[in-house]
Amino acid sequence: MKGILIVLLVLLLGNVILLYLLAPRLSGRRRVHPFFGVKWAHRGLHDIKKGIPENSIPAFQAAIEAGYGIELDVHLTKDGKLVVFHDDDFRRICGEKGKVEETDYARMRTYRLSRTGEKIPLLSEVLRLVDGKVPLLIEVKLPSADTEVCRRLDEELQGILRIGEYPIPSIIDIVNCIRLAKGNVFAEWKNSDTAKLFEDHG
C-alpha cells in the first residue's frame, strides 16, 4: 500500500512539473488566439499562370479578398526605401542584374515582376492596401550585418500605429526585427517606441 502511494505521489509531482513547464507556452498561445486557424498566403496569393506574381499588389489584393493572412518580405533600397521583395538580387524575379540593397528605388521601379506589368511595391503601398483587413507577417531581409532596415521599419510603423491608422493586432510578427525590438539583441530596438507598442499589446 505504501509503495502504491509513493508511485501516485511521483505521478502527481510529474504532472505538476509538466504543467509548470507548459504554462508559459499556453499563455503565449492565448495572446495570439485571434489568429489561430487563419490561412496564410506566402508572398501573397500569387499565381503566375493568372499573371499574378509573388509579393505584388494583385497578390496581396487576392489574399485580402480570400480572407488570408499575408506573409511578405521587406528589403531596404540604396536610397533608404522599404520595398516588398523576397530575393537579395533581381535575377530570378525581374531578370535584371544587381542587388536590392545596392539599387535606387527609381531604377527598381523600371523593373517588372516575372514578366508581367507589375512593379516592386513599397511597403507603405502594401500597408495602405491591407489597412488592417487581414493579419500580416513581415519578414525583414538582412543580407548583411547592417540593421538599418530595422530602424527604418520602426519609423514606418511608428507613424501608422501611433496615430491609430492601423490596428496593432493586425501585425502579429516581424521576423528578425521584432525579436530585436523585444530586447534580445539590440539595445536601441529594445528602447524604441515601436518596440514598446508591440510589447504593450502582447
Backbone torsions as a table, in degrees:
resi	resn	phi	psi	omega
1	MET	NA	-43.1	179.5
2	LYS	-63.1	-37.0	178.9
3	GLY	-64.2	-40.9	178.4
4	ILE	-63.0	-41.6	-180.0
5	LEU	-62.5	-40.6	179.0
6	ILE	-63.9	-43.3	178.9
7	VAL	-60.0	-44.6	-179.8
8	LEU	-62.9	-39.7	178.8
9	LEU	-65.6	-39.7	178.1
10	VAL	-63.4	-43.4	178.6
11	LEU	-63.4	-41.9	178.7
12	LEU	-62.5	-44.2	178.7
13	LEU	-62.8	-39.4	178.3
14	GLY	-62.1	-41.7	178.5
15	ASN	-65.2	-38.7	178.7
16	VAL	-63.3	-43.9	178.9
17	ILE	-63.5	-42.2	179.6
18	LEU	-61.9	-43.7	179.0
19	LEU	-64.2	-37.6	178.7
20	TYR	-63.2	-42.2	-179.3
21	LEU	-68.6	-33.4	-178.1
22	LEU	-82.9	-20.2	-173.8
23	ALA	-53.9	-46.9	179.6
24	PRO	-61.0	-37.6	-179.9
25	ARG	-68.3	-40.4	179.5
26	LEU	-64.5	-39.4	179.1
27	SER	-65.7	-35.3	177.2
28	GLY	-65.6	-37.1	178.6
29	ARG	-65.2	-36.4	178.2
30	ARG	-62.9	-34.4	-178.0
31	ARG	-66.8	-33.4	-178.0
32	VAL	-103.8	13.2	-176.3
33	HIS	-50.7	-39.9	-178.7
34	PRO	-57.6	-16.7	-177.3
35	PHE	-106.4	3.8	174.1
36	PHE	-65.1	136.6	178.3
37	GLY	85.9	-2.6	178.3
38	VAL	-73.0	132.0	173.8
39	LYS	-83.2	142.7	-174.9
40	TRP	-115.2	137.8	175.8
41	ALA	-102.3	106.5	-177.2
42	HIS	-73.3	115.7	-173.6
43	ARG	61.8	31.7	-177.7
44	GLY	86.2	171.4	178.4
45	LEU	-88.1	77.8	-173.6
46	HIS	-94.4	151.8	177.6
47	ASP	-155.8	98.8	-174.0
48	ILE	-64.6	-24.5	177.2
49	LYS	-65.2	-25.1	177.2
50	LYS	-99.1	8.0	179.6
51	GLY	77.9	23.1	-179.8
52	ILE	-113.5	100.6	-178.2
53	PRO	-79.7	162.8	178.6
54	GLU	-64.3	151.2	178.0
55	ASN	50.9	42.8	178.7
56	SER	-120.4	161.0	178.5
57	ILE	-57.1	-45.6	177.3
58	PRO	-61.6	-34.7	178.7
59	ALA	-65.8	-38.9	178.7
60	PHE	-72.9	-37.0	177.4
61	GLN	-63.8	-40.9	179.0
62	ALA	-64.1	-38.8	178.6
63	ALA	-64.5	-42.2	178.6
64	ILE	-61.6	-45.7	-178.7
65	GLU	-64.3	-31.2	178.7
66	ALA	-84.9	-8.9	-179.0
67	GLY	78.1	23.1	-179.8
68	TYR	-90.0	144.3	167.5
69	GLY	-67.2	155.1	-175.7
70	ILE	-115.9	126.7	168.2
71	GLU	-100.9	133.0	178.4
72	LEU	-143.6	168.3	-175.4
73	ASP	-121.0	141.8	-177.1
74	VAL	-126.6	132.5	173.2
75	HIS	-119.6	162.5	172.9
76	LEU	-108.1	127.1	-179.6
77	THR	-78.2	172.1	179.4
78	LYS	-58.4	-35.6	-179.3
79	ASP	-97.3	21.4	169.6
80	GLY	81.5	23.2	177.4
81	LYS	-97.2	142.0	174.6
82	LEU	-89.6	114.8	-178.9
83	VAL	-115.9	152.4	179.3
84	VAL	-95.5	107.3	-175.7
85	PHE	-161.9	141.3	-174.9
86	HIS	-86.5	-55.7	-171.3
87	ASP	-73.0	160.8	175.5
88	ASP	-77.9	-21.7	177.2
89	ASP	-130.2	175.8	-171.6
90	PHE	-96.9	-3.0	-169.4
91	ARG	-58.2	-51.2	-174.0
92	ARG	-67.8	-44.8	-172.0
93	ILE	-90.9	-37.7	-174.7
94	CYS	-109.8	-12.8	-177.3
95	GLY	68.0	25.8	-179.1
96	GLU	-118.5	158.3	177.0
97	LYS	-86.5	160.0	175.1
98	GLY	108.2	163.1	179.2
99	LYS	-109.9	151.4	-175.5
100	VAL	-58.6	-48.3	-175.9
101	GLU	-67.6	-14.1	-179.0
102	GLU	-106.2	11.2	-175.1
103	THR	-122.8	134.7	175.6
104	ASP	-70.8	150.9	-178.8
105	TYR	-65.6	-34.6	179.9
106	ALA	-58.3	-42.8	177.8
107	ARG	-69.3	-39.9	-179.1
108	MET	-60.4	-33.7	-178.8
109	ARG	-68.4	-13.4	176.1
110	THR	-84.5	-11.7	179.4
111	TYR	-81.2	155.7	178.7
112	ARG	-123.0	146.6	-176.5
113	LEU	-86.9	119.2	173.8
114	SER	50.6	43.0	176.1
115	ARG	61.8	30.2	173.3
116	THR	-109.9	-174.7	176.7
117	GLY	-88.8	3.3	-174.7
118	GLU	-80.6	141.5	-179.9
119	LYS	-102.7	165.8	176.0
120	ILE	-72.9	119.6	-175.9
121	PRO	-84.9	153.7	168.8
122	LEU	-76.3	151.6	175.7
123	LEU	-60.5	-37.9	-179.6
124	SER	-60.6	-35.6	177.7
125	GLU	-65.5	-41.5	-178.9
126	VAL	-68.5	-41.4	178.9
127	LEU	-61.8	-39.4	177.6
128	ARG	-65.4	-38.6	-179.8
129	LEU	-66.6	-48.6	-177.1
130	VAL	-67.7	-47.7	173.6
131	ASP	51.1	37.6	176.6
132	GLY	76.3	7.4	-177.1
133	LYS	-71.0	-32.6	179.5
134	VAL	-137.7	160.2	178.0
135	PRO	-66.5	153.7	177.6
136	LEU	-122.6	139.8	170.5
137	LEU	-122.0	109.3	-175.0
138	ILE	-101.2	115.5	175.5
139	GLU	-98.0	118.1	-178.7
140	VAL	-90.4	124.8	-179.0
141	LYS	-84.8	128.3	-179.3
142	LEU	-123.8	79.2	-178.1
143	PRO	-70.2	-11.4	178.4
144	SER	-140.7	-175.7	179.5
145	ALA	-78.2	-5.6	-179.5
146	ASP	-74.0	121.1	-178.6
147	THR	-103.6	21.6	178.4
148	GLU	-57.6	-32.9	178.8
149	VAL	-58.7	-35.2	178.6
150	CYS	-67.4	-41.1	178.8
151	ARG	-66.6	-38.6	177.8
152	ARG	-65.5	-39.1	178.1
153	LEU	-65.7	-37.9	175.4
154	ASP	-55.9	-48.0	-179.3
155	GLU	-63.8	-41.9	-178.7
156	GLU	-61.4	-45.1	-176.2
157	LEU	-76.9	-30.7	179.2
158	GLN	-55.5	-43.3	-177.4
159	GLY	-61.9	-50.4	-175.1
160	ILE	-76.7	-29.9	-179.8
161	LEU	-78.5	-42.7	-173.2
162	ARG	-67.5	-38.4	-176.9
163	ILE	-92.4	9.2	172.4
164	GLY	78.0	18.9	179.9
165	GLU	-80.0	-13.6	-174.8
166	TYR	-141.5	128.3	179.5
167	PRO	-68.4	125.8	-177.8
168	ILE	-55.8	-42.1	-179.0
169	PRO	-62.0	-14.3	-179.6
170	SER	-67.9	-28.0	178.9
171	ILE	-103.6	101.5	-170.9
172	ILE	-90.9	-19.7	179.1
173	ASP	-162.7	148.8	174.1
174	ILE	-129.2	95.8	-173.8
175	VAL	-61.8	132.9	-177.3
176	ASN	86.9	-55.8	-174.8
177	CYS	-82.5	-38.9	-176.0
178	ILE	-66.7	-29.8	176.1
179	ARG	-68.1	-34.7	174.0
180	LEU	-67.3	-39.6	-178.0
181	ALA	-62.4	-31.8	-178.5
182	LYS	-83.2	6.5	167.3
183	GLY	95.1	11.0	-178.1
184	ASN	-72.6	-27.1	-175.1
185	VAL	-131.0	-61.5	-169.1
186	PHE	-102.6	125.3	-176.9
187	ALA	-63.6	-37.3	-177.4
188	GLU	-64.6	-31.9	177.1
189	TRP	-77.0	-36.3	178.6
190	LYS	-58.8	-35.3	-176.2
191	ASN	-97.5	3.6	-176.5
192	SER	-74.0	156.8	180.0
193	ASP	-64.4	-39.7	-179.5
194	THR	-65.3	-39.5	177.7
195	ALA	-57.7	-44.0	-178.5
196	LYS	-66.2	-36.4	177.5
197	LEU	-62.1	-43.8	-179.9
198	PHE	-67.8	-40.2	-179.9
199	GLU	-64.1	-38.7	-179.1
200	ASP	-65.4	-24.8	-176.1
201	HIS	-111.4	25.2	173.4
202	GLY	71.3	NA	NA
